[in-house]
Amino acid sequence: MKIVNVVCAPGRTGFYFDDQKAIKCGAESDGAAYIGKTMTPGFTSIRQAGESISVMLVLEDGQIAWGDCAAVQYSGAGGRDPLFLAEDFIPVIDKYIKPALVGKEADNFRELTKMMEAIEVDGKKLHTAIRYGMSQAILDAVAKSSKRLMCEVVADEYGTTVSEEPIPIFTQSGDNRYENADKMILKNAPVLPHALINNVETKLGKDGSKLKDYVVWLRDRILKLRAAENYNPVLHIDVYGTIGQAFGDENYTAMADYIAELEELAKPFHLRIEGPMDAGSREKQMLCLKGLTEEIDRRGINVELVADEWCNTLEDVIYFCDNKAGHMAQIKTPDLGGINNTIEAVLYCKKHNFGAYQGGTCNETDRSSQVCVNCAMATKPDQILAKPGMGVDEGFMIVYNEMNRIMALRAAKKC
């Protein structure tokens, strides 16, 4: 079935674009906003409304396949593509992608996304957000053309099987790390709370004491509120490099000492620490995370380290995985461009016994989240992020419901 038109519409995301560098350097929060000067190119304020582009592929029978172009909350940071604004990029889609897709048969997801990802403008690949949304729309188009679920298309083309069990959902709290943790516990979220520990002085504590206090509170809160004793969520905390800031990016002994303390405080729950340091470049980040991982493993500290900053592309995920820099990679879906790269990253990690966290950003949309669930059900990562937004309820609902629709529809086919 042919693609006969490509239509774009500007949209909003489930969160905001934030100038990470300005926040790390102490920008003052003021309600939902931040006060201070921007430090990342492209930003006009430290926090500004997130933008997306809905890309709709019109098929010759009138069906509409669609996906949403979206970029991460911290655009322009950690080696990522710059700020993604709809008015800047809709003309790019109309000029370079529409002519390439119109008239093509929507019969092979991998081949169409390969063609789309090969398009260059002024010698550069298309912005990751464009490739992300276009690949979602292509997957939906192939699914609609062949009367399959999107997860079934992925499974068929990559030689996998669709999961018959739900993938553990990881919820993120934003700065409202106490009340939102309650929501997570009440909804039996399998992995929680993210916690947004992105400032040493106000959130980690110069000696790490503020995060330790939070871990104790979180542990006790789960024990108090859980409906059943068999609810034992994984505690996954993103520290945005602040442990390295406080103790030294290459001071593996001091960082491991601190992480060992967190492990004890978190018991009986298993702990993951995401982004323990931000070393400022891809190679140095890999080497620092590898060094800390080796120290953690040598001492038998039962905490998983998760690679995030500077682990952005499919090539980066492979690089960190091959070097055992961490125990798990966050596969931050918009950063990888086409969702074909997310699929390959998850499968590569699983093949090499490296944890696969199919993540993303709060700054996505309901549609990108639904498509990501389909990819996860076909590739079976260790966990998938509840997104978009930081309110917990909405993101958890979108991911949970899409997952259960898939399982119910496939079960009905077998009857």
N, C-alpha and C positions, 0 to 999 in steps of 0.2 A: 504494500500500500504506500503510495507516494505522499511526500510532504509537499503541500501546495502553497503554504504561506508561513511566515514567521512574524508574530505580533508581539510587541513589547509593551509593558505597562510599568511605570514606576511604583514602588511600594515602600512600606515601612517594615522594619525588622522588629523582633521581640525585645530589643534592648537598645544600646547606644554604642557609638564609637567613643572610645576613651583614649586619651593621650597617656600611654603607660609611663613614658619617661617622666612627664611632669608629675604624675601621681607618685612614682617612686621617689622623686626628689622633694616630696613634701607638699604638694598642692593641697590646699585646705578645702575640705568638703563643706558644702553649704546646702543643706537639704539634699535634693537629688542632683545638685550641680557641684562643680568644683570651681574654686576661685584661684586665679593665677594666670601666668603666661604659658602659652603653649610651647612645647619643645620638640614636637614631631612635625615634619613638613606636611602641609596640607590641612592641618587642623586650624579652625578659626576659633574654637573654644576647647577647653580640656575635655569636656563631655558635650557631644552633639548627637542629634537624632540619627539612629541607624537607618540606612537606606538599602533597598533591594531593587531588583528588576525581575518581574515575572516574564518569563519567555514562554510563549504559547505557540506550539507547532500545530498548524491546521492540516489534518489529513484529508485525503481526497473523498472520503465518505462522510466528512463533516465532523468527525471526532476531534477533540482538542486534547493534545498532550501538553503537559506543562511542568516547568520547574522554576525555581527561584535562585537568581544570582545573589549571593550574599557574601560578605567578608567578615572576618573575626572582629571582636570587640577592640582588640589592641592592634588595629591595622597600622602598618608602617613600623612595627617594633619587631625586634628579634629576627631581622632578615626577611620580613614579609613584604608583600606588595603594598603599594601606598593606599591611602584612603579611597574608598569606592563610593562614588557619587553618581546617582542615576543619570543626571543630565549630561554627565561627561561620557558615559559608556553606552547609552542606548544608540547613539549615532554609530558607534563602533560595531555593534551587533548588526545594525541595518546595513552598513556598508560592506563588512567583511564576511559575516557569517550567513546572513540571509541568502545571498546569491549562491553560496556553496551548498546550502541544504535544500533549497526549493528544487523540486523535481527528483530528489533522491528517494529511493525505496527505503522505508523504515523496517528493514528486515534483519539488521545485524548491529547490535549495540556496540560491540567492540570496534568494528570497522568504522562506524560513523563517528564515534568519539575520537578514534585515532586521527581521522581526517580533520575533525574540528580542532583538536589540540595541536595539529601541525600548522595551523594558520598563524602567520606572524604579521605584525604591524611595525614597520620601521626596524625590522630585524629582531623584534622581541616577541615572545609568546604573549598571547592574550592574557589580561589580568586573571588571576586565579578565580576570582568571583564569577567572571563570565564563563570560564570553562566549567566551573562547578554547576551553575544553573543550566547551561546548555546541555550538559551530560545528563542531568536529571530529566529534562524534557525529552531527550533522545531515548532514554531508557523507557519512559512512559509511552512514547510513540511506538517503540518496538513491541511493548507489552500489549498495547491496544490493538495493534495491527495483527498480532498473532493470538489474541484472546487468551493471554497468560497474565498472571500476576507479575509485577516487576521482579520480585524475588525469584520467581521461576525462570525468568529470562536470564538473570545472573547465574543461577545454578546451572542451567543448561549450557551457557556459553563458557563457564569456567570449570565445569566438571565437578561441582559440589552438590550437596543435598541441602534442601531447606530444613532448618531446624524445626523439630516438633515440640521443643521446649522454649520458654521465654528466655531471652538474653538478659542477664542482670542489668538493671537500670541504675545509673549513677546520677544523683541529683546534686544541684549546686545552689548554694544559699545566697550568694552575694554578700554584702556587708551585714545583712540581717541574719547573722549566723546563729542566733539563739532561737527566735521565733520560727524561722524557717526550718531549723533542725527538728523542732516539734512536729511540723507538718510532715517531714520525711519519716519520722518514727511512726506517726499515726497511720501513714500510708504504706508502712512496711517496705520502704525503699531498700533495695538490697545493698546499695553502696551510697555512702554519704560522708560529709556534707559539702566538700570543696572548701568552703570557709573564707576564701579570698584573703589570704594572709599576704598582703602585698606591700606592707610597710613595716620596717623594723621597729621603729619607736612606738607606733600606736597599736600594732597587731601582734608582732612576734615578741616584742620586748628585746631590749639591748642584750640581755642575758638569756633570752628565750623563755622567760618566765610567763609572759602573757599567753603564748600558745600552750604552754604546759597547763596553765589554769583552764584554758578552754577545753583541752583534751579531757581533763578530769571532769569538768562539767558535762561534756558530751557523753562520756562513758556513763556517768551516774544518771543522766537524763534518759538514756536508752533503757537502762535497767529499771528505771521508775515507770516509764510510759509504755514499754512494749507489752503487747497483748498476750504474748506467749513466750515461754523461755527458749523456744527454738528459733526465735528471731534474733539472729546474730549478724548484723550488717558489717561489712568492711568499712573501716574509717579511712577515707581517702581525702587528704588535705593538700591543697595546692599552696605552696609557700612563695612562689614567684621569685625564687633566688634569694630570699631574705636570710635563710640559714647561712648561706655563703657570705652575705654581707655582714652578718653578725660575728661569724667565727673564722672567716677567711675561705675563699673559694678552693684553695688547695690545702687547707688544714684539715685533712681527712680524719685525723685522730680526734680533733675537737668536735667536728661535725658528727662523727660516728658516736662519740660519747653522748652528745645531745640527743641524737636519734634513738639511742638505746634507752635513754630516760623516757622519751615519748612512748617507746614500745611498752615499757613497764606500766606507764600511766594508762595506756589504752586498754590493757587487758581487762576482760577476756576477749576483746575484739581485735581482729587483725588490722594492722595499720599499713597504709601506703602514703608515701610522701612524694608529691609531684614537684618537679623543678627546684631541687634543694639549692642550686646555685645558678647564676646567670653569668657566665664567664666572658661574655661580650663578643664571641665569634664561634662559628660552627666547630672548628677543629678544637679550640681550647675547651669549649663546652663538652665535647665528646670526651676529651682526655680527663677533665676534672670529674665528670660523672662516672667515667670508667674507674678512676682511682678511688672514688668514694664507694662505688659498688663493690670493688675488690675488698676494701676495708670492712664494709658491712658483712660481706660473705665470710671473710676470714674469721671474724669474731662471732659468727653465728647469730647475728642480730636479725630477728625475724620481722623485718620491715622491707617492703618492696619500694624501690625507687623508680619513679616514672619520668621518662624523658619528655620534655615539652619544648621549652625555649630552644631555638636553633635546630629543632627537629621538625621541620615544616613540610618538606616535599617527600615524595616517594623515595627519592635517592637518599634523603636525610634519614628516613626511617630505616632503610637498609644499612646505611653507614653506622647508625647507633646500634642497631641489632647485631650486625656482624662483629662489632667491637665490644659487645656486652656492656655498653654504657647505660646502666640502669637495668631494671628487671622487666620493664614494660615500657612501651611507647604510647604516648597519646597520638593517635592518628587524627589530627585536627582537620576534619573533612574539608572545610573551605580552603585551607592552605595548600592542599594537594592538587587543586584545580579539579579536573574531571573526576567524577566518582569512580571511574574505572581505576584510578590510581589508589583510591581508598580501598577498593576491593583487593587489588594486588598487594597493598601494604599489609592488610590483615592476613591474607593467605601466606605472605612471606614470613611474617612474625610467627604464625602458628607452625609453619614448616621448620623453623629454626628454634623452637622452644623459647620464644621471647613473648612476653605478655602483650596482647593486642587490646588496646582500649580505643574503640571507635568513638572518638570524641566529637569536637566541633566547638561551637561558641554559643553563648546566650544571644548573640546578635544575628541569629538566623530567623527563619520563618517556619510556620506550620508545615508548609509544603516540603522544604528541604529536609525537615525532620522526618516526615513520613517516608520520603525516598530513602533516607539513610537507614531507617528501620528495615526496609526491604533488602538493602545491601547486607545489613547485619544478619538477618535471618538466613541469608544464603551463604554467609562466610563464617558465622559463629565466633565473633570476637569474645574476649573475656568479659567485657562490659560495654554498654552503650550509654552515651550521655542523654539525659533528659533535657530537651531544648525545644524552643528558645526560651528566653527570659530568665529572670532570677527569682520569680515568685513561687517556684516549686510546683504548685498545683497544675498550672497550665502546661508546662513542658512535660511533666510526668504523665499527665492525661494524654497528650498527643502521642507520645512514644508508646505508652502502655496500651492504649486503645488500638493503634495501628498494628502492634504486634499481635494482639488478640484477634483482630479481624483476620489477619493472615492465617493464624492457626485454625480459626473456625472455618474459614472458606476451604482450606486444604483438607480439613477433616470431613467437610461435607462432600467433597469430590470423591472421597473414598467410599461413601455410603451407597 
